[in-house]
């Protein structure tokens, strides 16, 4: 790189970490800055401090500097409710996508048919932490917060407004649950079905294409898409049938499609992209690395650095230990919605080792991933990204459980996608193939894949029984 080459910055406002990455014109990572951010979790409530997140964004941007930066792209966690006043300042703490307070509302809508009505109209299956249920809960239990707010934003939109003064969201974030995927505008019938017509002015204007602005420093910045769609761009998943599995706090399966299919069991969502007629069929499960983290800290005391060795220390099947890895307090949201579903651990005895527990959890997460990808319609290639890719042994396990080769895409994939989206918006030509090239390809072991094909069917049987118990 010469001193005259431009830099591009991608900002990813995550659930637990805020990151900013600088890239050169060929997509090589020049520097990464990150700051941890907190979550307040109690009694099914999960909230975040907006000022803390915004402060972290300012810090990572300052640490990277603005010299030679052509533009920045912004992405971040989706869902939840981020209530702000006319200046973009918070009127209360943000309610996270992980929040479970609205589960009774979702249960009621499941029974009454409202849930299915919304899905058939928008392609979005609501879950307790998405804006529809959360806003309806606030309207019933904390109307003063809604009265004090000017806008109910999503995370990255809150940051964008604080940085630029522009009040806007984009079609990807608005896809859950109010956006009509054909008109790319809010659906008044859905707003009315959730009893929120009187709160409709709180919904941010949908900017299509995504909004751009300029910071006081002169830096151009683009808002959106949110993290799932940004990761798909960063991993090069744009061809119909190709898929992406994000192995992060939640396990998100995405498949590119040009077909809007609102039949079948209501689950997941259709994320609108910056290309009309092109969607991401998304199954963003609540299960993910958080399940493994819980087992590591609560039951085994094992460090993350030991996971690979432990996976090698016990055979496929984990010596009979089996895990349904649905640990989230709000239950599961994809590829089905079951707010009361909880994790189950079976086959444990005094002979069970930490290695058995770890492998059983990793296998359970792999089965959940296979379920999501099948429901999303995967027919093409598959890329994997997220924090889980730091474990080579777990990536081999994923290839075996999924029974297919997986492309490993490492680094700041969301931030990379945010830059690619911004480049399109600002009319800058970047070599997409170079920016999205995999760091490796993992092939499945045929014998292990055959074992897991049978074990997956057992997983589905046990899951069906657990779902029945959850509804009792």
C-alpha positions in Angstrom: 0.0 0.0 0.0 1.2 3.5 -0.8 0.6 6.5 1.3 -1.8 7.9 -1.2 -4.2 5.0 -1.2 -7.6 5.6 0.4 -8.8 3.8 3.5 -12.4 2.5 4.1 -13.9 2.1 7.5 -16.6 -0.3 8.5 -18.4 0.2 11.9 -20.2 -2.8 13.5 -22.2 -2.0 16.6 -22.6 -5.5 18.1 -24.5 -6.8 21.1 -21.4 -7.2 23.3 -18.7 -5.5 21.3 -18.5 -2.4 19.2 -15.9 -2.6 16.4 -14.5 -0.5 13.6 -12.1 -1.9 10.9 -10.0 0.0 8.4 -9.5 -1.7 5.0 -7.3 -0.9 2.0 -8.7 -0.8 -1.6 -8.1 -4.6 -2.0 -10.1 -5.4 1.1 -7.1 -6.2 3.3 -7.6 -5.3 7.0 -5.3 -2.5 8.1 -6.5 -2.0 11.7 -9.3 -3.0 14.0 -10.5 -1.2 17.1 -13.0 -2.6 19.5 -14.7 -1.8 22.8 -16.8 -4.1 25.0 -20.3 -3.0 25.9 -22.6 -4.2 28.6 -25.9 -6.0 28.8 -28.3 -5.7 31.8 -30.1 -9.1 32.2 -32.7 -9.8 34.8 -36.0 -11.7 35.0 -36.1 -12.1 31.2 -35.5 -8.3 30.6 -32.4 -7.6 28.5 -31.4 -3.9 28.1 -28.5 -1.8 26.9 -27.2 1.7 27.6 -27.4 3.7 24.4 -24.9 6.3 25.6 -22.4 3.6 26.3 -22.8 2.1 22.8 -22.6 5.5 21.2 -19.5 6.4 23.2 -17.9 3.2 22.1 -18.5 4.1 18.5 -16.9 7.5 18.9 -13.9 5.9 20.6 -13.2 3.3 17.9 -13.6 5.9 15.2 -11.2 8.3 17.0 -8.7 5.5 17.5 -8.6 4.6 13.8 -8.3 8.3 12.7 -9.8 10.0 9.7 -6.7 10.6 7.6 -7.1 9.2 4.1 -10.5 7.7 4.8 -12.7 7.9 1.7 -15.9 6.9 3.5 -17.4 4.8 6.3 -20.2 2.3 6.4 -22.3 1.5 9.4 -24.0 -1.7 10.5 -25.2 -3.1 13.8 -27.4 -5.5 15.7 -31.0 -5.6 14.7 -34.4 -5.7 16.4 -35.2 -4.5 19.9 -36.5 -1.0 20.5 -34.2 2.1 20.9 -36.4 5.0 21.9 -34.9 8.5 21.3 -36.1 12.1 21.4 -35.9 14.6 18.5 -32.1 15.0 19.0 -31.5 11.2 19.0 -30.9 11.1 22.7 -32.3 8.1 24.7 -35.6 8.5 26.6 -35.0 5.1 28.4 -32.5 2.3 28.1 -32.7 0.3 24.9 -34.6 -3.0 24.9 -32.4 -5.7 23.3 -33.4 -8.2 20.7 -32.6 -10.8 23.4 -35.4 -9.5 25.7 -38.2 -11.8 26.6 -40.7 -9.5 28.4 -43.2 -9.7 25.5 -43.4 -13.5 25.3 -47.0 -13.5 26.7 -48.1 -11.1 23.9 -46.5 -13.4 21.3 -48.2 -16.4 22.9 -51.6 -14.5 22.6 -50.9 -13.6 19.0 -49.9 -17.2 18.2 -53.3 -18.4 19.5 -55.4 -15.6 18.0 -53.9 -15.8 14.5 -52.4 -12.3 14.5 -48.9 -13.9 14.4 -49.7 -15.8 11.2 -51.5 -12.8 9.7 -48.4 -10.7 10.1 -46.1 -13.4 8.6 -48.3 -14.0 5.6 -48.3 -10.2 4.9 -44.6 -9.4 5.6 -42.7 -12.7 5.6 -41.6 -11.9 9.2 -42.3 -14.2 12.1 -42.3 -12.2 15.3 -40.5 -13.1 18.4 -40.5 -11.5 21.9 -37.5 -9.2 21.2 -38.6 -7.8 17.9 -40.0 -4.3 17.7 -43.7 -5.2 17.2 -44.1 -7.1 20.5 -41.8 -4.8 22.4 -43.6 -1.7 21.3 -47.0 -3.3 22.1 -45.7 -4.3 25.6 -44.4 -0.7 26.2 -47.7 0.7 25.1 -49.4 -1.4 27.8 -46.9 -1.2 30.6 -44.7 1.9 30.0 -46.7 4.3 27.8 -44.8 7.3 29.3 -41.6 6.2 27.5 -43.4 6.1 24.2 -45.0 9.4 24.9 -41.6 11.0 25.6 -40.0 9.5 22.4 -39.9 10.9 18.9 -38.7 7.7 17.2 -38.4 4.0 17.9 -35.2 3.2 16.2 -32.9 0.2 15.6 -29.4 0.2 17.0 -27.4 1.4 14.0 -30.1 4.0 13.2 -29.7 5.4 16.7 -25.9 5.7 16.2 -26.5 7.3 12.7 -28.8 9.9 14.1 -26.5 10.8 16.9 -23.6 11.1 14.5 -25.4 13.0 11.7 -28.8 14.3 12.9 -30.5 12.2 10.2 -33.6 10.3 11.4 -33.9 7.2 9.2 -33.8 3.4 9.0 -33.4 1.1 5.9 -35.3 -1.7 4.3 -33.2 -4.5 6.0 -33.9 -3.3 9.6 -37.5 -2.4 8.8 -38.1 -5.9 7.5 -39.0 -7.0 11.0 -41.9 -6.8 11.4 -43.6 -3.8 9.7 -42.3 -3.7 6.1 -44.2 -4.9 3.1 -41.5 -6.8 1.1 -43.1 -5.9 -2.2 -43.8 -2.2 -1.8 -40.7 -1.7 0.5 -42.9 0.5 2.7 -44.6 0.1 6.1 -47.7 -2.0 6.0 -50.5 -0.1 7.9 -52.6 -3.3 8.2 -49.8 -4.9 10.2 -49.3 -1.9 12.4 -53.1 -2.0 13.1 -53.1 -5.7 13.7 -50.6 -5.2 16.6 -52.7 -2.4 18.0 -50.0 0.2 17.3 -51.7 2.6 14.8 -51.6 5.4 17.3 -47.9 4.8 17.7 -47.1 4.7 14.0 -45.5 8.2 14.0 -42.7 6.6 16.1 -41.5 4.5 13.2 -38.5 6.0 11.5 -38.7 6.9 7.8 -37.5 4.1 5.5 -34.6 5.4 3.4 -34.4 3.4 0.2 -31.6 3.4 -0.8 -29.9 3.7 2.5 -29.3 7.2 3.9 -25.9 8.9 3.6 -24.6 12.0 5.4 -21.4 13.8 6.3 -19.9 14.1 9.8 -18.6 17.4 11.1 -15.1 16.2 10.3 -16.1 15.8 6.6 -16.2 12.0 6.6 -18.9 10.6 4.5 -20.9 7.8 6.1 -23.6 5.4 4.9 -26.3 3.9 7.2 -27.0 0.2 6.8 -27.8 -2.5 6.2 -28.0 -4.2 9.6 -25.6 -6.9 10.7 -27.2 -10.0 9.1 -27.5 -8.5 5.7 -24.1 -6.8 6.0 -22.4 -10.1 6.8 -24.0 -11.7 3.8 -22.4 -8.9 1.6 -19.1 -9.3 3.4 -19.1 -13.1 2.8 -20.0 -12.7 -0.9 -23.5 -14.4 -0.4 -25.6 -12.7 -3.2 -26.3 -15.5 -5.7 -29.7 -17.2 -5.2 -29.4 -20.5 -3.3 -26.1 -19.6 -1.7 -26.0 -19.4 2.1 -24.3 -18.0 5.1 -24.1 -19.3 8.7 -23.1 -16.7 11.3 -21.8 -18.6 14.3 -22.1 -15.8 16.8 -24.0 -14.9 20.0 -27.0 -16.0 17.9 -26.9 -18.6 15.1 -28.1 -16.8 12.0 -28.7 -18.8 8.8 -29.2 -16.7 5.6 -29.9 -17.8 2.0 -30.1 -15.4 -0.9 -33.3 -15.7 -2.9 -35.3 -14.0 -5.6 -38.5 -15.9 -4.6 -40.8 -14.5 -1.9 -42.5 -17.6 -0.4 -44.8 -16.9 2.5 -46.2 -20.4 2.7 -45.1 -23.0 5.2 -44.6 -22.7 9.0 -44.3 -19.0 9.9 -40.7 -18.6 11.0 -37.7 -16.4 10.4 -38.0 -13.5 8.1 -37.4 -12.2 4.5 -34.8 -9.4 4.8 -35.2 -6.9 2.0 -31.9 -5.8 0.4 -30.8 -2.8 -1.6 -31.8 -4.7 -4.7 -35.6 -4.8 -5.2 -36.7 -8.4 -5.9 -33.8 -9.8 -4.0 -34.2 -11.0 -0.4 -32.3 -12.9 2.2 -34.3 -15.8 3.6 -33.2 -15.5 7.2 -33.5 -18.0 10.1 -31.8 -16.1 13.0 -32.0 -18.5 15.9 -31.6 -17.5 19.5 -29.2 -20.4 20.0 -25.5 -19.7 19.3 -22.1 -19.3 21.0 -23.9 -18.0 24.1 -25.0 -21.6 24.7 -21.4 -22.8 24.6 -20.3 -19.9 26.8 -22.8 -20.9 29.4 -21.6 -24.5 29.5 -18.0 -23.4 29.7 -18.5 -21.1 32.6 -21.3 -22.8 34.5 -20.7 -26.5 34.3 -17.1 -27.2 33.2 -14.9 -24.2 34.1 -13.1 -24.8 30.7 -11.5 -21.9 28.8 -12.3 -21.2 25.2 -8.7 -22.0 24.3 -9.3 -25.6 25.4 -12.3 -26.3 23.3 -10.5 -27.7 20.3 -8.6 -30.2 22.4 -11.7 -31.3 24.2 -13.6 -31.8 20.9 -10.8 -34.1 19.9 -11.0 -36.0 23.2 -14.4 -37.6 22.7 -16.0 -39.2 19.6 -19.0 -38.1 17.5 -22.1 -38.6 19.6 -20.4 -37.4 22.8 -20.7 -40.9 24.5 -24.5 -40.6 24.6 -24.7 -37.0 25.9 -27.3 -35.0 24.0 -28.2 -31.3 24.2 -31.1 -29.3 22.9 -29.3 -26.0 23.1 -32.2 -23.6 23.5 -30.8 -21.6 26.4 -32.3 -18.1 25.6 -34.7 -16.7 28.1 -37.0 -15.7 25.3 -37.1 -19.3 23.9 -36.5 -19.8 20.1 -37.4 -17.8 17.1 -36.1 -19.8 14.1 -36.7 -22.0 12.2 -39.9 -22.0 14.5 -41.2 -19.7 17.2 -41.5 -21.2 20.6 -41.2 -18.6 23.4 -41.3 -21.1 26.2 -38.8 -23.6 24.9 -35.8 -24.3 27.1 -32.6 -26.2 26.9 -32.4 -29.9 27.7 -29.4 -32.0 28.6 -29.8 -35.8 28.6 -27.6 -38.9 28.7 -25.4 -37.6 31.5 -23.8 -39.9 34.1 -21.0 -39.9 36.7 -18.8 -41.0 33.8 -19.6 -38.0 31.7 -16.5 -35.8 31.1 -16.2 -32.1 30.3 -15.2 -33.1 26.8 -18.6 -35.0 26.4 -20.5 -31.9 27.6 -18.6 -29.6 25.2 -19.0 -31.8 22.2 -22.7 -32.4 22.9 -23.4 -28.7 23.0 -21.4 -28.1 19.8 -23.2 -30.9 18.1 -26.6 -29.5 19.3 -25.8 -26.1 17.9 -24.7 -27.8 14.6 -28.1 -29.6 14.4 -29.9 -26.3 15.1 -27.9 -24.8 12.2 -28.8 -27.6 9.8 -32.4 -27.2 10.7 -32.3 -23.5 10.0 -30.4 -23.8 6.7 -32.8 -26.5 5.4 -35.8 -24.2 6.3 -34.1 -21.3 4.6 -33.8 -23.2 1.4 -30.0 -23.7 1.0 -29.1 -25.2 -2.4 -25.8 -23.6 -3.3 -22.5 -23.0 -1.5 -22.3 -22.2 2.2 -20.0 -19.7 4.0 -19.4 -19.6 7.7 -18.3 -16.6 9.7 -18.5 -15.3 13.3 -16.6 -15.8 16.5 -17.1 -19.6 16.3 -14.8 -19.8 13.3 -11.8 -19.3 15.6 -12.2 -23.0 16.6 -10.9 -25.2 13.7 -12.2 -28.3 15.4 -15.7 -26.8 15.7 -15.6 -25.8 12.0 -14.8 -29.4 11.1 -17.7 -30.5 13.3 -20.0 -28.1 11.5 -18.9 -29.5 8.1 -19.6 -33.0 9.4 -23.0 -32.2 10.9 -24.1 -30.2 7.8 -22.7 -32.9 5.5 -21.2 -30.3 3.0 -18.1 -28.3 2.4 -18.0 -24.9 4.2 -16.2 -21.7 3.2 -14.6 -20.1 6.2 -14.7 -16.3 6.1 -12.8 -14.7 9.0 -12.2 -11.2 10.2 -14.7 -8.3 10.5 -17.2 -9.7 8.0 -20.0 -7.3 9.1 -17.8 -4.3 8.9 -16.5 -5.5 5.5 -20.1 -5.7 4.2 -20.9 -2.3 5.6 -18.1 -0.9 3.5 -19.2 -2.8 0.3 -22.8 -1.4 0.8 -21.4 2.1 1.3 -19.2 1.8 -1.8 -22.3 1.0 -3.9 -24.1 4.0 -2.4 -21.1 6.3 -3.1 -20.4 5.0 -6.5 -17.0 3.5 -5.7 -15.8 0.4 -7.6 -14.3 -2.3 -5.3 -13.2 -5.8 -6.3 -16.0 -7.7 -4.5 -14.3 -11.1 -5.2 -11.1 -10.0 -3.4 -13.0 -8.4 -0.6 -15.1 -11.6 0.1 -12.5 -14.3 -0.6 -12.6 -17.2 1.9 -9.7 -17.9 4.2 -10.2 -21.7 3.9 -12.6 -24.5 2.9 -13.4 -27.4 5.2 -14.6 -30.7 3.8 -16.8 -33.1 5.8 -15.5 -36.5 6.9 -17.8 -39.0 5.1 -18.0 -41.4 8.1 -18.8 -38.6 10.5 -21.3 -37.1 8.1 -23.1 -40.4 7.9 -23.3 -40.7 11.7 -24.6 -37.1 12.0 -27.3 -37.6 9.4 -28.9 -40.2 11.6 -28.2 -38.2 14.8 -29.9 -35.2 13.2 -33.1 -37.1 12.7 -33.0 -38.0 16.4 -32.5 -34.4 17.2 -35.6 -33.4 15.3 -37.6 -36.1 17.1 -36.5 -34.9 20.6 -37.1 -31.3 19.6 -40.6 -32.0 18.5 -41.3 -33.6 22.0 -39.7 -30.6 23.7 -41.9 -28.2 21.8 -45.0 -30.1 22.8 -43.9 -29.9 26.5 -43.2 -26.2 26.1 -46.8 -25.6 25.1 -48.3 -27.6 27.9 
